[in-house]
Amino acid sequence: MARQALSPELFGIWMMLSALLAFMAFADLGIGNSVLNKVTHAQATNDHAGLRRTLASGYAVTSGIGVVCLLGWLVWSQVSPEPTALAGTITRAHHAEVMSALTVFAVVLAVNIPASLIQRVQLGMQQGYWIGTTQFAAALITLAAVPLVLRGGGGVAALVAATLGVQACANVVNTVVWMRANDMVRLSSWTGALDASTMLALLRTGGMFCLLQLAAAFTFQSDAIVITHALGPTAYGDFAVIQRLFLFVSMVMSAAMVGLWPAFGDALARGEIAWVRRVLLRSLVGTFVVMGTLCVLLTLSMDWVMKLWLGTPHTVPFGLTALLASWALVESLGLIVASLLNGANMIRAQVLLALVMASAAFGGKWLLVGWIGVEGPVLATLIAYCCIAIPGQALLVRSLFRRAGRLSASAPTLVHAEPKSKTPL
């Protein structure tokens, strides 16, 4: 509907901003993932005081980051001679509309940085059903809001509010409802919870996660930036329509695997290594079979799906479809391994690996997009991941299990001495 109602340039801007929210995941400086690990540990050890300190400190830091981001955009919009340059080359006729859309996006980002923290908290407590319920409600609202905006003649700014803005508001509501359900709304329950040492610990661990997220953003989420600036917003709009179909498939697998990170972290904290091995293998095999089947079916039926979706015949280059299908499968498998490594808190090694991969992938995107077009960024990501990330992850997993094996070998003596205790990893 948006593709038919908007000009190709404005449609490309909307698609770019939608992708940019995922790209900006590192904007919380890694605090969200740091909170997830601390919440997982507090949940496993029944440390309720530690949980409250983590929540209070996490929200204080992320709220400050959101305010700084919004102020940064307001300053940029006043001092820059061409603020819309962030979205690529924009025609003069669309300048005002794109400027409004960027401002709405900046507000949504500032709100969502602290608001989305609740998702990491609920994952850490293995309460992913809260996230699923929230996302489902947001999807229903968006499903109604987008047609209303388009039929009412709303522009890109209104579309950003109807999609990304709805997501941010849903996170705010989720936070309030969850806090009330867990009796955390009263001010007295937070007295003394804000702790400077906890904030510093979150920032230290978050710094490593931030580097990891930053590398992941430039590796996986930078296609919008590269294609928009190299080929224009119109070219990215055409690319995003096809890519979005594969993102739908990836979202199904991500939803199925959303609890792996905290589950792995909890099991490792309890020393249940056999369970970790078994679930890792089952997850990889299951994802390969299911995701592979879905990607093959979508690739073979792409022309029919595009005609059904857009209402007009649309021929999709088979090379682009095959590359997107291959990347969707490889990414899903990689996310499972990353969940294990994150749960094991093996962040420093992942950061070094991710920085090397990001440099290769981001540079390759700019090189290949000029040679072969929109297929270039996808191919560059796929090559960098297969040549750098997969071997590196394999070595890290092997190291993790070797270390766990050595600890397990010494466990009987410790258990014999203290039969009621459980030796942590």
C-alpha positions as CSV (number, residue, x, y, z in Angstrom):
1,M,0.0,0.0,0.0
2,A,2.8,2.4,0.9
3,R,4.6,1.6,-2.3
4,Q,1.6,2.5,-4.4
5,A,0.7,5.6,-2.4
6,L,4.2,7.2,-2.0
7,S,6.7,8.3,-4.6
8,P,9.6,5.9,-5.1
9,E,12.0,8.2,-3.3
10,L,9.7,8.7,-0.2
11,F,9.0,5.0,-0.1
12,G,12.7,4.3,-0.1
13,I,13.2,6.8,2.8
14,W,10.5,5.1,4.8
15,M,12.1,1.7,4.3
16,M,15.5,3.1,5.2
17,L,14.2,4.6,8.5
18,S,12.5,1.3,9.3
19,A,15.9,-0.5,8.8
20,L,17.7,2.3,10.7
21,L,15.9,1.6,14.0
22,A,17.5,-1.9,13.9
23,F,20.8,-0.5,12.9
24,M,20.8,1.9,15.9
25,A,20.5,-1.0,18.3
26,F,24.0,-0.1,19.6
27,A,22.8,3.4,20.6
28,D,22.0,2.1,24.1
29,L,25.8,1.5,24.5
30,G,25.2,-2.2,25.1
31,I,23.3,-1.6,28.4
32,G,20.4,-3.7,27.3
33,N,22.5,-6.9,26.8
34,S,24.5,-6.2,29.9
35,V,21.2,-6.0,31.9
36,L,20.0,-9.2,30.3
37,N,23.1,-11.1,31.6
38,K,22.8,-9.6,35.1
39,V,19.0,-10.3,35.3
40,T,19.7,-13.9,34.2
41,H,22.2,-14.3,37.0
42,A,20.0,-12.7,39.6
43,Q,17.1,-14.9,38.5
44,A,19.2,-18.1,38.8
45,T,20.5,-17.1,42.2
46,N,17.2,-15.6,43.6
47,D,19.0,-12.3,44.2
48,H,16.0,-9.9,44.3
49,A,18.0,-7.0,45.6
50,G,20.4,-7.3,42.8
51,L,17.6,-7.5,40.3
52,R,16.2,-4.1,41.5
53,R,19.6,-2.5,41.5
54,T,20.1,-3.7,37.9
55,L,16.7,-2.4,36.8
56,A,17.1,1.0,38.5
57,S,20.6,1.5,37.2
58,G,19.8,0.3,33.7
59,Y,16.8,2.6,33.3
60,A,18.8,5.6,34.6
61,V,21.6,5.1,32.1
62,T,19.4,4.4,29.1
63,S,17.2,7.3,29.8
64,G,20.2,9.6,29.9
65,I,21.4,8.1,26.6
66,G,18.0,8.8,25.0
67,V,18.0,12.4,26.0
68,V,21.5,12.9,24.7
69,C,20.6,11.3,21.3
70,L,17.6,13.6,20.9
71,L,19.6,16.7,21.8
72,G,22.2,15.6,19.3
73,W,19.7,15.5,16.5
74,L,18.2,18.9,17.5
75,V,21.6,20.5,17.4
76,W,22.5,18.8,14.1
77,S,19.2,20.0,12.5
78,Q,20.1,23.6,13.4
79,V,23.8,23.8,12.6
80,S,24.0,21.5,9.5
81,P,23.5,23.2,6.2
82,E,21.8,20.1,4.9
83,P,20.4,17.9,7.7
84,T,18.6,15.6,5.3
85,A,22.0,14.4,4.0
86,L,21.7,11.6,6.6
87,A,19.1,10.1,4.3
88,G,21.1,10.4,1.1
89,T,20.5,12.8,-1.8
90,I,16.9,14.2,-1.5
91,T,15.1,16.2,-4.1
92,R,14.1,19.7,-3.1
93,A,10.4,18.9,-3.4
94,H,10.7,16.3,-0.7
95,H,13.1,18.1,1.6
96,A,10.5,19.3,4.2
97,E,8.7,15.9,4.4
98,V,12.0,14.0,4.9
99,M,13.1,16.5,7.5
100,S,9.8,15.9,9.5
101,A,10.3,12.2,9.2
102,L,13.8,12.4,10.5
103,T,12.7,14.4,13.5
104,V,9.9,11.9,14.3
105,F,12.5,9.1,14.0
106,A,14.8,10.9,16.4
107,V,12.0,11.2,19.0
108,V,11.0,7.6,18.6
109,L,14.7,6.5,19.0
110,A,15.1,8.6,22.2
111,V,12.0,7.0,23.7
112,N,12.7,3.5,22.6
113,I,16.2,3.3,24.0
114,P,15.0,3.1,27.6
115,A,11.6,1.7,26.7
116,S,13.0,-1.4,24.9
117,L,15.1,-2.3,28.0
118,I,12.0,-4.2,29.3
119,Q,12.5,-6.8,26.5
120,R,16.0,-7.6,27.8
121,V,14.7,-7.8,31.4
122,Q,11.9,-10.2,30.4
123,L,14.2,-12.3,28.3
124,G,16.6,-12.6,31.3
125,M,13.8,-13.7,33.5
126,Q,12.6,-16.2,30.8
127,Q,9.3,-14.4,30.4
128,G,9.4,-14.1,26.6
129,Y,5.6,-14.4,26.5
130,W,5.4,-10.8,27.6
131,I,7.4,-9.7,24.6
132,G,5.3,-11.8,22.2
133,T,2.1,-10.4,23.5
134,T,3.4,-6.8,23.2
135,Q,4.7,-7.3,19.7
136,F,1.4,-8.9,18.6
137,A,-0.6,-6.0,20.0
138,A,1.7,-3.5,18.3
139,A,1.4,-5.4,15.1
140,L,-2.4,-5.2,15.2
141,I,-2.3,-1.5,15.9
142,T,0.1,-0.9,13.1
143,L,-2.0,-3.0,10.7
144,A,-4.8,-0.6,11.3
145,A,-2.8,2.6,11.6
146,V,-0.9,2.3,8.3
147,P,-3.9,2.1,6.0
148,L,-5.6,5.0,7.9
149,V,-2.5,7.1,7.5
150,L,-2.2,6.3,3.8
151,R,-5.8,6.9,3.0
152,G,-5.8,10.1,5.0
153,G,-2.9,11.4,2.9
154,G,-0.3,11.2,5.6
155,G,3.3,11.4,4.6
156,V,6.5,9.6,5.7
157,A,6.6,11.2,9.1
158,A,3.1,9.9,9.9
159,L,4.1,6.4,8.6
160,V,7.2,6.5,10.9
161,A,4.9,7.3,13.8
162,A,2.4,4.6,12.8
163,T,5.1,1.9,12.6
164,L,8.2,2.7,14.6
165,G,6.3,5.0,17.0
166,V,3.7,2.3,17.8
167,Q,6.6,-0.1,18.6
168,A,8.1,2.4,21.1
169,C,4.7,3.1,22.7
170,A,4.1,-0.6,23.0
171,N,7.4,-1.0,24.9
172,V,6.4,1.8,27.2
173,V,3.0,0.2,28.0
174,N,4.8,-3.2,28.4
175,T,7.1,-1.6,31.0
176,V,4.3,-0.1,33.0
177,V,2.1,-3.2,33.0
178,W,5.0,-5.5,33.8
179,M,6.1,-3.3,36.7
180,R,2.6,-3.2,38.1
181,A,2.3,-7.0,37.8
182,N,5.5,-7.4,39.7
183,D,4.7,-4.8,42.3
184,M,7.5,-2.5,41.3
185,V,5.5,0.7,40.7
186,R,5.6,2.0,44.2
187,L,8.4,4.5,44.8
188,S,9.2,2.9,48.1
189,S,10.2,-0.3,46.3
190,W,13.0,1.5,44.5
191,T,14.4,3.3,47.5
192,G,18.2,2.8,47.5
193,A,18.0,0.7,44.4
194,L,20.0,3.1,42.2
195,D,23.6,2.1,42.7
196,A,26.6,3.8,41.3
197,S,28.8,0.7,41.3
198,T,26.0,-1.2,39.4
199,M,25.8,1.6,36.9
200,L,29.6,1.4,36.3
201,A,29.5,-2.3,36.0
202,L,26.7,-2.1,33.4
203,L,28.7,0.5,31.5
204,R,31.8,-1.6,31.5
205,T,30.1,-4.8,30.3
206,G,27.9,-2.7,28.1
207,G,30.9,-1.2,26.4
208,M,31.9,-4.6,25.1
209,F,28.4,-5.4,24.0
210,C,28.2,-2.0,22.4
211,L,31.3,-2.8,20.3
212,L,29.7,-6.1,19.4
213,Q,26.4,-4.4,18.4
214,L,28.2,-1.7,16.5
215,A,30.1,-4.3,14.5
216,A,26.9,-6.3,13.9
217,A,25.1,-3.1,12.8
218,F,27.8,-2.3,10.1
219,T,27.9,-6.0,9.1
220,F,24.2,-6.9,9.0
221,Q,22.1,-3.7,9.1
222,S,24.1,-1.3,6.9
223,D,22.6,-2.3,3.5
224,A,20.1,0.6,3.8
225,I,23.0,3.1,4.2
226,V,25.1,1.7,1.4
227,I,22.4,1.3,-1.2
228,T,20.7,4.6,-0.4
229,H,23.9,6.6,-0.7
230,A,25.4,4.6,-3.6
231,L,22.3,4.0,-5.7
232,G,19.6,6.3,-4.3
233,P,16.5,5.9,-2.1
234,T,14.5,4.5,-5.0
235,A,16.9,1.6,-5.5
236,Y,16.8,0.8,-1.8
237,G,13.0,0.8,-1.8
238,D,12.9,-1.9,-4.6
239,F,15.5,-3.9,-2.7
240,A,13.7,-3.6,0.7
241,V,10.5,-5.0,-0.7
242,I,12.2,-8.2,-1.6
243,Q,14.4,-8.3,1.6
244,R,11.4,-7.7,3.8
245,L,9.8,-11.0,2.7
246,F,12.9,-12.9,3.9
247,L,12.9,-10.9,7.1
248,F,9.4,-12.2,7.8
249,V,10.8,-15.7,7.6
250,S,13.7,-14.8,9.8
251,M,11.3,-13.3,12.4
252,V,9.5,-16.6,12.7
253,M,12.7,-18.4,13.6
254,S,13.8,-15.6,15.9
255,A,10.6,-15.8,17.8
256,A,11.0,-19.6,18.2
257,M,14.6,-19.2,19.5
258,V,14.2,-16.0,21.5
259,G,14.6,-17.8,24.9
260,L,17.9,-19.5,24.0
261,W,20.2,-16.8,25.3
262,P,18.9,-16.6,28.9
263,A,18.3,-20.4,28.9
264,F,21.9,-21.1,27.9
265,G,23.1,-18.6,30.5
266,D,21.0,-20.1,33.2
267,A,22.1,-23.7,32.4
268,L,25.8,-22.7,32.3
269,A,25.4,-20.9,35.6
270,R,24.1,-24.2,37.1
271,G,26.7,-26.3,35.4
272,E,24.2,-28.3,33.2
273,I,26.6,-28.7,30.3
274,A,25.0,-31.8,28.8
275,W,21.7,-29.9,28.5
276,V,23.5,-27.1,26.7
277,R,25.2,-29.5,24.2
278,R,21.9,-31.2,23.5
279,V,19.8,-28.1,23.0
280,L,22.5,-26.4,20.8
281,L,22.6,-29.4,18.5
282,R,18.8,-29.7,18.3
283,S,18.4,-26.0,17.7
284,L,21.0,-26.0,14.8
285,V,19.5,-29.0,13.1
286,G,15.9,-27.9,13.6
287,T,16.7,-24.4,12.3
288,F,18.6,-25.7,9.3
289,V,15.7,-28.0,8.2
290,V,12.8,-25.5,8.9
291,M,14.6,-22.3,7.7
292,G,16.1,-24.0,4.7
293,T,12.7,-25.3,3.6
294,L,11.0,-22.0,4.0
295,C,13.8,-20.2,2.1
296,V,13.7,-22.6,-0.8
297,L,9.9,-22.3,-1.0
298,L,10.0,-18.5,-0.9
299,T,12.8,-18.4,-3.5
300,L,10.9,-20.6,-6.0
301,S,7.6,-18.7,-5.5
302,M,9.0,-15.2,-5.4
303,D,7.6,-13.9,-8.6
304,W,4.1,-15.2,-7.7
305,V,4.4,-13.8,-4.1
306,M,5.5,-10.4,-5.4
307,K,2.6,-10.2,-7.9
308,L,0.1,-11.2,-5.1
309,W,1.6,-8.7,-2.7
310,L,2.1,-5.7,-5.0
311,G,-0.8,-6.3,-7.3
312,T,1.3,-6.0,-10.5
313,P,3.7,-8.4,-12.3
314,H,7.1,-8.0,-10.8
315,T,10.1,-10.0,-12.0
316,V,12.7,-10.5,-9.2
317,P,16.4,-11.2,-10.2
318,F,17.0,-14.8,-9.2
319,G,20.6,-14.0,-8.1
320,L,19.3,-11.5,-5.5
321,T,16.6,-13.9,-4.2
322,A,19.1,-16.7,-3.9
323,L,21.6,-14.5,-2.0
324,L,18.9,-13.2,0.4
325,A,17.7,-16.8,1.0
326,S,21.3,-18.0,1.7
327,W,21.9,-15.1,4.1
328,A,18.6,-15.7,6.0
329,L,19.6,-19.3,6.6
330,V,23.2,-18.6,7.6
331,E,22.2,-15.7,9.9
332,S,19.6,-17.9,11.7
333,L,22.2,-20.5,12.4
334,G,24.7,-17.9,13.5
335,L,22.3,-16.3,16.0
336,I,21.9,-19.7,17.8
337,V,25.6,-20.0,18.3
338,A,25.8,-16.3,19.3
339,S,23.1,-16.9,21.9
340,L,25.3,-19.6,23.5
341,L,28.4,-17.4,23.5
342,N,26.4,-14.4,24.9
343,G,24.9,-16.6,27.6
344,A,28.5,-17.8,28.5
345,N,29.5,-14.1,28.7
346,M,32.3,-14.7,26.1
347,I,32.0,-11.1,24.9
348,R,35.6,-10.0,24.4
349,A,36.5,-12.7,21.9
350,Q,33.3,-12.1,20.0
351,V,34.0,-8.4,19.8
352,L,37.4,-9.0,18.2
353,L,35.9,-11.4,15.8
354,A,33.0,-9.1,15.0
355,L,35.2,-6.0,14.4
356,V,37.3,-7.9,11.8
357,M,34.2,-9.2,10.1
358,A,32.5,-5.8,10.1
359,S,35.5,-4.1,8.5
360,A,35.6,-6.8,5.8
361,A,31.8,-6.8,5.2
362,F,31.3,-3.0,5.3
363,G,34.2,-2.3,2.9
364,G,33.0,-5.1,0.7
365,K,29.5,-3.7,0.5
366,W,30.8,-0.4,-0.9
367,L,33.1,-2.2,-3.4
368,L,30.5,-4.7,-4.7
369,V,27.5,-2.4,-4.8
370,G,29.4,-0.4,-7.5
371,W,30.2,-3.6,-9.4
372,I,27.0,-5.6,-9.3
373,G,24.4,-3.4,-7.9
374,V,22.0,-4.2,-5.0
375,E,23.2,-7.8,-4.8
376,G,26.6,-6.5,-3.8
377,P,25.9,-5.7,-0.1
378,V,24.2,-9.1,0.5
379,L,27.1,-11.0,-1.2
380,A,29.7,-9.1,0.8
381,T,27.9,-9.9,4.1
382,L,27.6,-13.6,3.2
383,I,31.3,-13.9,2.2
384,A,32.6,-12.1,5.3
385,Y,30.4,-14.2,7.6
386,C,31.2,-17.5,6.1
387,C,35.0,-16.8,6.0
388,I,35.4,-15.1,9.3
389,A,32.5,-15.5,11.7
390,I,31.7,-19.2,11.2
391,P,35.3,-20.5,11.8
392,G,35.7,-18.1,14.7
393,Q,32.4,-19.1,16.4
394,A,33.3,-22.8,16.0
395,L,36.6,-22.2,17.8
396,L,34.9,-20.3,20.6
397,V,32.3,-23.0,21.1
398,R,35.0,-25.6,21.2
399,S,36.9,-23.6,23.8
400,L,33.8,-23.2,25.9
401,F,33.0,-26.9,26.0
402,R,36.7,-27.8,26.7
403,R,36.7,-25.4,29.7
404,A,33.3,-26.8,30.8
405,G,34.7,-30.3,30.5
406,R,37.7,-29.5,32.7
407,L,35.4,-28.0,35.4
408,S,33.0,-31.0,35.2
409,A,36.0,-33.4,35.8
410,S,36.8,-31.7,39.1
411,A,33.1,-31.5,40.2
412,P,32.8,-34.9,42.0
413,T,35.3,-34.0,44.6
414,L,33.6,-30.7,45.3
415,V,30.1,-32.2,45.4
416,H,31.4,-35.0,47.8
417,A,32.7,-32.3,50.2
418,E,29.5,-30.2,49.9
419,P,26.6,-32.4,48.9
420,K,24.0,-29.7,49.1
421,S,25.8,-27.1,47.0
422,K,26.1,-26.7,43.3
423,T,29.4,-25.7,41.8
424,P,28.9,-22.8,39.3
425,L,30.7,-22.8,35.9
